[in-house]
Amino acid sequence: MKLFSRTILDNGLRVITVPQKGSLSATILVLVEAGSKYETKKINGLSHFLEHMCFKGTTNRPTALDITTELDSIGAQYNAFTGQEYTGYYAKVRSEKLTKAVDIIADLYSNPVLNEEEIEKEKGVVIEELNMYEDLPPRKAPELFEELLYGDQPAGWPIVGLKEVISNLTKKDLLKYRQEHYVAKATAIIVVGAFDQKKLMKQLKEAFANIPSTKKFGKVKTKESQKAPQLSIQYKKSDQTHLVIGCRAFPENDKRRFALRVMNDILGGGMSSRLFQRVREQLGAAYYVRSGASLYTDHGYWAAGAGIDHKKIDAVLQAILEEAQRLTKEPVPKNELQRAKDHLSGGMVLGLESSDDLAIFYGMQEIANKPIMTPQQILKEINSVDAKEIMKVAKDIFLNRNLNLALIGPFRDKSKLNKNLRFN
């Protein structure tokens, strides 16, 4: 049975349909190649701000209340999100309500009115969102980490932007950005659930017919430059130190990505992982400790994060560095390797049980212009990873010249932390 279909419409719009016969829910997701890496410094945060404005009124539904009332009346779960390389809009509904959900999402994506009075009001909303993140160190620390890695270029700028930039955005800025990026060839529609394929395709062609077929503006290539470990500290009087420590890696199409995923699971994937056992169970130094790989079209990194006792920062850093370096020297035991594969595989399968999860799964591959892999193909790749591949990828990325540490806490003196920031 064919798991999904990929169709390119006459205007270049990409459509992925994933039929799920008997599914109680259906999801429509629209993704566009427009995120913070497509911005200039003058408009940093615009991609995210525009995402907000698409929900503030359309030509067919003039107010935010018109949109949300209609979505609520069909029992929808709906939202939008912005990343470095994409923006997404979605609604998840009972299967019989999919036609209405498609109509609403197509409308808010294609026909936002961008009312100037609403733009001024929404600036206050987004600035308060920014203030909220400033008060959430576990959310802020990863942003500080990316700024440390990439500096003054789009990959190092915050997705939400800066207050002074948000305050100065205009309707003209929004319209220009939409014209440059919200075009057919840069847009993908993903529909998952129980539906009639022929009727759905007819509706999609009509609902998205007015998306411009003009040229898509690209993004600046991310520059990588580092010769020694780097450290960034944001002073904050707090009860915990929140840190992110990690290394530069490689882009998302790299063939080593599956070995990196298994390696990461060994280090920080769950309560039986090495970092959880070492930092939380043995040292008693943190409530949360986790790790992950963030891979993009032209760069990537692996990082671990934790919220820890101020007095145990040296012990925690030493533990994380030792566990990472151990992977470069000792092959992962067979039983631990299998545990990591089973944990990854189980998490992926369970994470794809609903229509919205499947939409994200297929959509993120499509919007990155990657050949789409099915869950079964990815599981096969994960299960084929061996201990040698894990050791190789560990040796490739766990290098002093790739090492970075960002932390938020009551620290001002960098010298001591700098001294300990290196693999032995």
Secondary structure, DSSP 4 states (H G I P E B T S, - for coil): ----EEEE-TTS-EEEEEE-TT-SEEEEEEEES-SGGG--GGGTTHHHHHHHHTTS-BSSS-SHHHHHHHHHHTT-EEEEEE-SS-EEEEEEEEGGGHHHHHHHHHHHHH-B---HHHHHHHHHHHHHHHHHHHT-HHHHHHHHHHHHHH-SSGGGS-SS--HHHHHH--HHHHHHHHHHHS-GGGEEEEEEES--HHHHHHHHHHHTTTS---PPP--PPPP---SS-EEEEEE---SSEEEEEEEE---TT-TTHHHHHHHHHHHHSSTTSHHIIIIIIIT--EEEEEEEEEE-SS-EEEEEEEEE-GGGHHHHHHHHHHHHHHHHHSPPPHHHHHHHHHHHHHHHHHTTSSHHHHHHHHHHHHHTTPPP--HHHHHHHHHH--HHHHHHHHHHH--GGGEEEEEEES----HHHHHH-S--
